Amino acid sequence: MFDIWYCEKYPLDEIQVSDRVYHPGSEVWRPALADNIREQGLVNPLIVLNHRDRTKYKERWLKIGNNRYWALRELNWEYAPVIITGTCPIEPKQKLTFEEAKQYFKDGELWYDTETGYETLRLRKVSDPAKYEYPLNV
C-alpha cells in the first residue's frame, strides 16, 4: 500500500489535470458548483495520485475532483485541500491511515481499489452534481 497524505493548502498550479477528463454538459453546472463552494465550502478534498509508474502517469495527477478543480479555478483559489498518495512535496502535511483519510469525505465513500490491476483510491456513492438543484441565474 502507498502512503496517504492530507495537505490542507496544496497549490492548484502543482496539480496535473488530464485533458481527456471531460463530462459533456458539465460546463452548465460548474458555475453553480463554484457558487455552492463559495457559500458552503469545499465538501470533499481533491484526490491526487503520486504513486504511479512515472513512465505511464504524470506526477501529481488529479484522480478525483475534476469538476471541483475547475470550480475552484473559477473562484480564483490558489490552494485546495488534497488527499495525495505516494510522496507529498508540499508542507505542511499530515500522514494518514486509510481509515483516517475516509473521514475527510462528507459526500461519498472513499475506497481502496485493486480490482483494476493497480492500487488507487476512488470515491463511490457521491451525489451527482448534475442532479443538484442550484439557484442558477440563467
N, C-alpha and C positions, 0 to 999 in steps of 0.2 A: 504494500500500500504506500502511496505517496504521502508527503507531508501536506497538511492543510493549514492555511494561514488566514487570519482576518486582518484586513488593513482598512481602517476607518476613512482614511483620506488618500486613496490611490489616485494618482494623476490620470485623468482620462486620456491624455496625449500618449501615455505609455501603453495603452491597450491597443492591440491589433484587431481590427474588425474585418471579417470576411466580406468581400464584395458579393459573394454568392448567397449570403443570407438575406433574403427579402421575402416578405409576405405580401402578396398583392392585396391592395386595399388598405394596408396599414398606414399609409400617409394620411388617410382620412381621420384616424383616431389618435395618431401620435401627438398632435397638439392638445387633444383632450387629456391624454396621459400626462403630458407636461403640466397641464393645469392641475390635475389631480395630485401630482408630486409636489407642485408648488404649495398646494393647500394642506395636504396631509403628510407630506414627507415621503421618502422612498420606503416602500413596504418590504421589498426583497433586495439584498445586495446583488451586484453583478457576480457572475462566476467566471473567473479567468483561469485558463489552463496553462501551466508552465512546467509540465512534467512529461510531455510527449517527446518522441523522437524528433530532434531538430532538423533532420533531413526531410521529414514529411510534414511537419507542422511548424507554424510560426511561433516564436516566443510570445508570451503574454497574450495568448489568443482568447478572444471573448467567446465563451462556450454558451452561456445562458444570459439573456438580458439585452438582446439586440435592440428591441423597441425602447426599453428603458434607457439604454445608452444614448439613442438618438433623441429621446425626450430630454435627457439631461443636457445634451449638447444644445438643444433649443432653448433651454433655461440658462445657458451660459455657465453651467457648472464646470469647474476646473478639476474637481476631485469628487470621488464617489466611494461609498463603502463597497469593498470587494472581498469575496472569498477567493483565494488563489491557491492552486495546487502546485506541488513541486517546490521550487525556490521562490522566495519573495524578496526582491532587492529593495523594497520601499520600507522605510522606518517611519513611525513606529508600527509594529505589527505584533500580533499575538498568535502563537501556535495553538491549534485546536485539535481536539479529537473529532472524529466524525460525528459523534453524538452532540458535542458542543456546537459544531457547525450547523446542525439541524435547527438549533434554537434561533438562528438569525433569519429564518424564513417564516414570515407570518402568513403568506399566501402560497400554498403548495407544500409539497413534501420533498425534502432532499433525499436522494438515494444514491447508493454506490453501485455503479453498473459495470459488470464484467461480461455481460452477455454478448456484446458486440466484438469481442476479441481483444479489447483493451480496457484498461481501468479508467473510469471517468466518473465525475459527479453529474447528476441530472436532477431536474425538477419534474414532479408529476403532480397531478391534481391541482394545477394552477388555474385560476379563473381566466377565462378567455377575454382579453381586453376588448375584443371586437363586440362582445355582448354587454359590456358595461353601459350603463346609461349615464352619459355625461351631459352636462348642460352646455351643449355646443351652440355657439353663435354663428351658425352657417346660413 
